[in-house]
Structures are given as structure tokens and as C-alpha cells.
Amino acid sequence: MIDFRYHLVSIVAVFLALAIGIVLGSTELQGPAFSLLDKTTSKLQNELGQVSSQRDTAQQQATEGEMYAQAIEPAVLHDLLTGHRLLIVTEPGAQSAVVSGISTAAIHAGATVTGEINLQPKFFDTSGTAQDSLNQTTLDVAQTAGIQLDASATYQQQAAQVIASEILTASSEPANSRPSGGDQGASAVTMLQTYAASQFLSTSGEPASPATLVVVVTPQNAPSDGSTDQLDQVLIPLVQELAAKSAAAVVVGSSTALAVELAGGKAGSYGFTANGATSIAPSPAPTPSASASATPTSSTKKKAGK
């Protein structure tokens, strides 16, 4: 029979062995293990420092590049778009800083910014109620203006057809040689007011004035989940209608679906190639037009196919 003394000795032996193991681990094994951890930590700290330095350098270069671009913009853009009228169309989520930058660049290039058409979320709403409302609004406006709609087009594309027909022109003759008022101007104003009353868009400036060029501004951020932007799917046929009625249409933003749809030799996508652009800039570089009535040059960047 095992007595209490045996149990006591066994317990003491276990704790003694544990204590010896702890002592050995904290002395004999301490040096190599701690040395390895220390080296690894130092290596990671050095790598972090290098990456942080590269980031700071890149940020500084980007800032200096932006400052340089802003400084030379007036000289580079001078007279490239003299005599043209520019309409800015924005998609929901477009950044105001981008819009103001486009306006400034257009003015430096000699163009006149007629105004803005800000498409509202309801315009892109594919629910039955919103679609019925957009369809009825477009039918009413088209009938008043005498515009024959494409029956095979979507409701958004039909609306774009009406809008483009009323306020865009491919003619590049000087703005001061074209009528700015009259029945056409009144019809365009009424058309925009009708869509605005139904909350499909809002306006600023004088977007009813005839424009030869269009810049469509999309949000700067693509969907975070990697899905296809539903606004892009609607905006593609809309841009095609705007391009068909104008001298040129430009899309600004991160709408990759638009870039794909309007590519194939019919459009150029310029900027950082890592973001899907075909090249950094047009080649050859755009040059100022000889006169106000000259045909738009490649400075219009993304010219959608007619």
C-alpha cells in the first residue's frame, strides 16, 4: 500500500523537475532564442523604415508634380479650345474639386463653360416607379420638342438623346456667331426644368446654351467590393448619346466600364497605366487650333465613337 509519504515525495519531485526546466530555459536557452528574436525585430524595423522613407519620397514627388502641373497649366492649355463651349455633366458622387479643376482648365484653354447638369440618383434608379416616371417625362419633352426617340433604347438613353439634341452641337463655329436665345434656347430651358422638377437632375450656370464639348465626371472611387458599378452600366449609353451630338465627349473618373466600352480605337484613356489607362498622354501632343472654328484636336482626350 502506497502511503502519504510516497505521494508527498512524488509531488515534490514533479515541482522540482518543473523548476529545473524553468531555470534551464531562462539561462541556457535564453541566449540563442532572444538573439534570434532581436535580429528579426531589427530586420523588420529596418524594412519598415525603408518603406516609410519610400512612401514619404513618393508623396513629396506627387505633391511637387501637382504643383508643377498647376504652374504650367495656363501655358500648356493656352488656346487649345478657343471658341468652344463646354458642358459639364456629373454623376452622383462626383467630387466638386474635380469639377472646379475642369472648369479652370477649360477657361485656361480658351473655352467657355456654359454650365453643369448634375444627374441625380433617381436618374439611375432602375425600379419600376422611377423608370415609369423617367419614361413619361421623356415622352412629354420629346413630343413638345418634336424629337423622334429610339424605341430600342433604354429610358436613360432616350432621356440623354433628348437632352443632347436640345443643348449640344457638333458645330465648332464661334459661340458669338450662334444664336443664344429664341425658340431653341427656350425649348432647352423648358426641357431641363421638366427633368429637374421630376428630380432626375439639377443644373447650375446656363447649361441650356449650345455646347460643343461635354465632360462627364464620375466618382473617383470604384466599388470597394469589386462589383460592377451600376451607374456605369447606365452611364455608358448616356455618354454615347452625348458624344453623338457633340464635337467630343470626355469621361473623367474611375469608371472602368466606360473606358472598356468606349475603347477600340474610338477613345483614348490617359493617365496612370497602372490604373488601366492606355498611355500617359495623347501622342502626338495636342496643339492650339489655328482659329476659333478649327475642328477639336486630340486634346479632348476621350472622344467617344460616333
LUMDOKE-124644 format. One record per residue (C-alpha): residue number from 1; residue in one letter; y, z, x. Coordinates in steps of 0.02 Angstrom, whole numbers. Layout:
<recs>
<NUM, 'a', <Y, Z, X>>;
...
</recs>
This chain:
<recs>
<1, 'm', <0, 0, 0>>;
<2, 'i', <169, -52, 68>>;
<3, 'd', <286, 97, 70>>;
<4, 'f', <476, 107, 54>>;
<5, 'r', <499, 115, 244>>;
<6, 'y', <423, -61, 262>>;
<7, 'h', <544, -131, 133>>;
<8, 'l', <690, -50, 219>>;
<9, 'v', <642, -122, 388>>;
<10, 's', <619, -295, 312>>;
<11, 'i', <790, -290, 232>>;
<12, 'v', <871, -232, 394>>;
<13, 'a', <783, -372, 489>>;
<14, 'v', <849, -503, 368>>;
<15, 'f', <1028, -444, 384>>;
<16, 'l', <1010, -431, 573>>;
<17, 'a', <949, -611, 583>>;
<18, 'l', <1093, -667, 474>>;
<19, 'a', <1217, -576, 583>>;
<20, 'i', <1145, -653, 741>>;
<21, 'g', <1157, -826, 662>>;
<22, 'i', <1339, -799, 617>>;
<23, 'v', <1380, -740, 792>>;
<24, 'l', <1292, -888, 871>>;
<25, 'g', <1378, -1009, 752>>;
<26, 's', <1551, -939, 787>>;
<27, 't', <1529, -938, 975>>;
<28, 'e', <1402, -1061, 1045>>;
<29, 'l', <1431, -1196, 912>>;
<30, 'q', <1615, -1165, 889>>;
<31, 'g', <1674, -1266, 1037>>;
<32, 'p', <1594, -1438, 1003>>;
<33, 'a', <1622, -1433, 814>>;
<34, 'f', <1803, -1379, 824>>;
<35, 's', <1836, -1504, 964>>;
<36, 'l', <1769, -1648, 857>>;
<37, 'l', <1871, -1594, 707>>;
<38, 'd', <2027, -1578, 813>>;
<39, 'k', <2005, -1752, 886>>;
<40, 't', <1976, -1827, 714>>;
<41, 't', <2130, -1741, 645>>;
<42, 's', <2237, -1802, 789>>;
<43, 'k', <2174, -1980, 766>>;
<44, 'l', <2215, -1979, 581>>;
<45, 'q', <2387, -1908, 614>>;
<46, 'n', <2422, -2046, 741>>;
<47, 'e', <2364, -2180, 618>>;
<48, 'l', <2472, -2104, 481>>;
<49, 'g', <2621, -2105, 598>>;
<50, 'q', <2593, -2288, 642>>;
<51, 'v', <2577, -2340, 459>>;
<52, 's', <2732, -2240, 412>>;
<53, 's', <2828, -2325, 553>>;
<54, 'q', <2771, -2497, 494>>;
<55, 'r', <2823, -2454, 317>>;
<56, 'd', <2995, -2398, 372>>;
<57, 't', <3017, -2556, 476>>;
<58, 'a', <2965, -2666, 330>>;
<59, 'q', <3085, -2576, 213>>;
<60, 'q', <3227, -2597, 336>>;
<61, 'q', <3188, -2782, 358>>;
<62, 'a', <3182, -2806, 170>>;
<63, 't', <3348, -2719, 149>>;
<64, 'e', <3430, -2819, 287>>;
<65, 'g', <3355, -2980, 216>>;
<66, 'e', <3426, -2941, 44>>;
<67, 'm', <3597, -2904, 119>>;
<68, 'y', <3592, -3066, 217>>;
<69, 'a', <3542, -3167, 63>>;
<70, 'q', <3684, -3090, -37>>;
<71, 'a', <3808, -3127, 102>>;
<72, 'i', <3765, -3312, 119>>;
<73, 'e', <3729, -3345, -65>>;
<74, 'p', <3902, -3413, -108>>;
<75, 'a', <3899, -3536, 37>>;
<76, 'v', <3719, -3592, 12>>;
<77, 'l', <3736, -3617, -176>>;
<78, 'h', <3910, -3693, -173>>;
<79, 'd', <3923, -3845, -290>>;
<80, 'l', <3735, -3863, -315>>;
<81, 'l', <3752, -3855, -505>>;
<82, 't', <3931, -3910, -531>>;
<83, 'g', <3962, -3969, -710>>;
<84, 'h', <3802, -3896, -782>>;
<85, 'r', <3792, -3766, -919>>;
<86, 'l', <3659, -3631, -904>>;
<87, 'l', <3574, -3537, -1045>>;
<88, 'i', <3478, -3378, -1004>>;
<89, 'v', <3329, -3332, -1114>>;
<90, 't', <3250, -3161, -1089>>;
<91, 'e', <3078, -3096, -1135>>;
<92, 'p', <3059, -2914, -1191>>;
<93, 'g', <3059, -2804, -1036>>;
<94, 'a', <3164, -2919, -927>>;
<95, 'q', <3271, -2820, -806>>;
<96, 's', <3459, -2826, -830>>;
<97, 'a', <3485, -2829, -641>>;
<98, 'v', <3387, -2991, -630>>;
<99, 'v', <3488, -3069, -771>>;
<100, 's', <3654, -3021, -693>>;
<101, 'g', <3595, -3087, -525>>;
<102, 'i', <3551, -3255, -602>>;
<103, 's', <3721, -3264, -685>>;
<104, 't', <3808, -3228, -521>>;
<105, 'a', <3705, -3357, -427>>;
<106, 'a', <3738, -3489, -561>>;
<107, 'i', <3925, -3459, -550>>;
<108, 'h', <3918, -3475, -360>>;
<109, 'a', <3827, -3640, -385>>;
<110, 'g', <3967, -3704, -496>>;
<111, 'a', <3875, -3692, -662>>;
<112, 't', <3943, -3616, -822>>;
<113, 'v', <3836, -3481, -904>>;
<114, 't', <3850, -3513, -1090>>;
<115, 'g', <3763, -3354, -1146>>;
<116, 'e', <3599, -3263, -1172>>;
<117, 'i', <3461, -3270, -1302>>;
<118, 'n', <3360, -3109, -1296>>;
<119, 'l', <3192, -3135, -1379>>;
<120, 'q', <3135, -2978, -1469>>;
<121, 'p', <2958, -2907, -1480>>;
<122, 'k', <2947, -2968, -1660>>;
<123, 'f', <2958, -3147, -1599>>;
<124, 'f', <2794, -3122, -1504>>;
<125, 'd', <2709, -3022, -1642>>;
<126, 't', <2553, -3115, -1698>>;
<127, 's', <2520, -3007, -1851>>;
<128, 'g', <2517, -3091, -2020>>;
<129, 't', <2679, -3019, -2086>>;
<130, 'a', <2781, -3062, -1932>>;
<131, 'q', <2704, -3237, -1923>>;
<132, 'd', <2744, -3272, -2105>>;
<133, 's', <2923, -3214, -2081>>;
<134, 'l', <2947, -3321, -1924>>;
<135, 'n', <2871, -3472, -2010>>;
<136, 'q', <2983, -3457, -2162>>;
<137, 't', <3138, -3430, -2055>>;
<138, 't', <3099, -3584, -1951>>;
<139, 'l', <3064, -3690, -2105>>;
<140, 'd', <3231, -3640, -2181>>;
<141, 'v', <3328, -3677, -2022>>;
<142, 'a', <3237, -3840, -1989>>;
<143, 'q', <3270, -3902, -2164>>;
<144, 't', <3455, -3860, -2151>>;
<145, 'a', <3470, -3945, -1981>>;
<146, 'g', <3362, -4094, -2027>>;
<147, 'i', <3234, -4061, -1890>>;
<148, 'q', <3056, -4128, -1908>>;
<149, 'l', <2935, -3994, -1849>>;
<150, 'd', <2772, -4023, -1756>>;
<151, 'a', <2643, -3970, -1885>>;
<152, 's', <2511, -3939, -1749>>;
<153, 'a', <2620, -3818, -1651>>;
<154, 't', <2617, -3629, -1662>>;
<155, 'y', <2754, -3539, -1758>>;
<156, 'q', <2835, -3481, -1596>>;
<157, 'q', <2831, -3658, -1528>>;
<158, 'q', <2908, -3726, -1688>>;
<159, 'a', <3046, -3596, -1675>>;
<160, 'a', <3076, -3646, -1494>>;
<161, 'q', <3082, -3828, -1550>>;
<162, 'v', <3221, -3787, -1674>>;
<163, 'i', <3318, -3680, -1551>>;
<164, 'a', <3305, -3807, -1411>>;
<165, 's', <3353, -3952, -1523>>;
<166, 'e', <3511, -3863, -1578>>;
<167, 'i', <3580, -3795, -1414>>;
<168, 'l', <3502, -3893, -1269>>;
<169, 't', <3534, -4065, -1199>>;
<170, 'a', <3464, -4163, -1053>>;
<171, 's', <3633, -4247, -1027>>;
<172, 's', <3718, -4193, -867>>;
<173, 'e', <3891, -4258, -907>>;
<174, 'p', <4032, -4133, -876>>;
<175, 'a', <4049, -3997, -1006>>;
<176, 'n', <4233, -4039, -1035>>;
<177, 's', <4185, -4214, -1093>>;
<178, 'r', <4070, -4150, -1231>>;
<179, 'p', <4124, -4081, -1399>>;
<180, 's', <4114, -3892, -1405>>;
<181, 'g', <4139, -3872, -1591>>;
<182, 'g', <4112, -3971, -1750>>;
<183, 'd', <3958, -3979, -1861>>;
<184, 'q', <3835, -3969, -1715>>;
<185, 'g', <3914, -3809, -1649>>;
<186, 'a', <3922, -3730, -1822>>;
<187, 's', <3740, -3776, -1854>>;
<188, 'a', <3685, -3696, -1691>>;
<189, 'v', <3781, -3537, -1728>>;
<190, 't', <3705, -3527, -1902>>;
<191, 'm', <3532, -3555, -1832>>;
<192, 'l', <3546, -3414, -1706>>;
<193, 'q', <3621, -3297, -1835>>;
<194, 't', <3474, -3332, -1952>>;
<195, 'y', <3344, -3288, -1820>>;
<196, 'a', <3446, -3136, -1768>>;
<197, 'a', <3458, -3075, -1949>>;
<198, 's', <3268, -3077, -1956>>;
<199, 'q', <3261, -2978, -1792>>;
<200, 'f', <3175, -3114, -1692>>;
<201, 'l', <3313, -3122, -1562>>;
<202, 's', <3484, -3060, -1513>>;
<203, 't', <3623, -3151, -1423>>;
<204, 's', <3771, -3122, -1309>>;
<205, 'g', <3906, -3239, -1247>>;
<206, 'e', <3908, -3411, -1327>>;
<207, 'p', <3727, -3472, -1322>>;
<208, 'a', <3763, -3597, -1461>>;
<209, 's', <3864, -3702, -1339>>;
<210, 'p', <3767, -3854, -1274>>;
<211, 'a', <3673, -3810, -1114>>;
<212, 't', <3585, -3924, -990>>;
<213, 'l', <3487, -3793, -894>>;
<214, 'v', <3380, -3646, -950>>;
<215, 'v', <3320, -3493, -854>>;
<216, 'v', <3184, -3391, -939>>;
<217, 'v', <3173, -3213, -871>>;
<218, 't', <3008, -3122, -891>>;
<219, 'p', <2964, -2940, -849>>;
<220, 'q', <2944, -2903, -664>>;
<221, 'n', <2782, -2805, -684>>;
<222, 'a', <2615, -2880, -731>>;
<223, 'p', <2497, -2779, -845>>;
<224, 's', <2430, -2631, -745>>;
<225, 'd', <2255, -2651, -816>>;
<226, 'g', <2241, -2829, -753>>;
<227, 's', <2232, -2904, -927>>;
<228, 't', <2319, -3064, -979>>;
<229, 'd', <2497, -3037, -1039>>;
<230, 'q', <2502, -3083, -1224>>;
<231, 'l', <2686, -3126, -1207>>;
<232, 'd', <2641, -3257, -1077>>;
<233, 'q', <2523, -3343, -1195>>;
<234, 'v', <2663, -3362, -1322>>;
<235, 'l', <2797, -3399, -1193>>;
<236, 'i', <2706, -3548, -1116>>;
<237, 'p', <2729, -3668, -1263>>;
<238, 'l', <2903, -3598, -1290>>;
<239, 'v', <2955, -3642, -1113>>;
<240, 'q', <2880, -3814, -1131>>;
<241, 'e', <2991, -3845, -1283>>;
<242, 'l', <3145, -3784, -1190>>;
<243, 'a', <3102, -3895, -1042>>;
<244, 'a', <3076, -4047, -1152>>;
<245, 'k', <3251, -4034, -1225>>;
<246, 's', <3346, -3986, -1065>>;
<247, 'a', <3375, -4061, -894>>;
<248, 'a', <3268, -3924, -815>>;
<249, 'a', <3191, -3756, -855>>;
<250, 'v', <3160, -3615, -733>>;
<251, 'v', <3046, -3464, -756>>;
<252, 'v', <3089, -3305, -662>>;
<253, 'g', <2972, -3156, -654>>;
<254, 's', <2789, -3114, -628>>;
<255, 's', <2714, -3216, -770>>;
<256, 't', <2568, -3293, -675>>;
<257, 'a', <2501, -3380, -831>>;
<258, 'l', <2662, -3479, -841>>;
<259, 'a', <2650, -3529, -659>>;
<260, 'v', <2475, -3596, -686>>;
<261, 'e', <2516, -3685, -848>>;
<262, 'l', <2670, -3771, -780>>;
<263, 'a', <2594, -3819, -612>>;
<264, 'g', <2501, -3975, -563>>;
<265, 'g', <2645, -4068, -485>>;
<266, 'k', <2759, -4035, -633>>;
<267, 'a', <2831, -3873, -569>>;
<268, 'g', <2862, -3779, -409>>;
<269, 's', <2831, -3594, -383>>;
<270, 'y', <2937, -3524, -243>>;
<271, 'g', <2943, -3353, -161>>;
<272, 'f', <2811, -3246, -76>>;
<273, 't', <2648, -3343, -62>>;
<274, 'a', <2553, -3179, -69>>;
<275, 'n', <2614, -3164, -249>>;
<276, 'g', <2549, -3335, -298>>;
<277, 'a', <2697, -3446, -250>>;
<278, 't', <2660, -3620, -186>>;
<279, 's', <2789, -3606, -47>>;
<280, 'i', <2935, -3502, 12>>;
<281, 'a', <3066, -3628, -42>>;
<282, 'p', <3083, -3808, -102>>;
<283, 's', <3059, -3945, 27>>;
<284, 'p', <3171, -4033, 61>>;
<285, 'a', <3303, -3902, 31>>;
<286, 'p', <3420, -3936, -117>>;
<287, 't', <3588, -4015, -78>>;
<288, 'p', <3751, -4014, -178>>;
<289, 's', <3766, -4151, -308>>;
<290, 'a', <3888, -4291, -269>>;
<291, 's', <3979, -4267, -433>>;
<292, 'a', <3977, -4165, -590>>;
<293, 's', <3874, -4298, -678>>;
<294, 'a', <3736, -4303, -549>>;
<295, 't', <3558, -4275, -601>>;
<296, 'p', <3497, -4096, -566>>;
<297, 't', <3420, -4077, -394>>;
<298, 's', <3266, -3981, -343>>;
<299, 's', <3374, -3826, -340>>;
<300, 't', <3313, -3797, -516>>;
<301, 'k', <3153, -3735, -434>>;
<302, 'k', <3026, -3732, -575>>;
<303, 'k', <3053, -3888, -678>>;
<304, 'a', <2930, -3891, -821>>;
<305, 'g', <2848, -4056, -862>>;
<306, 'k', <2923, -4161, -999>>;
</recs>
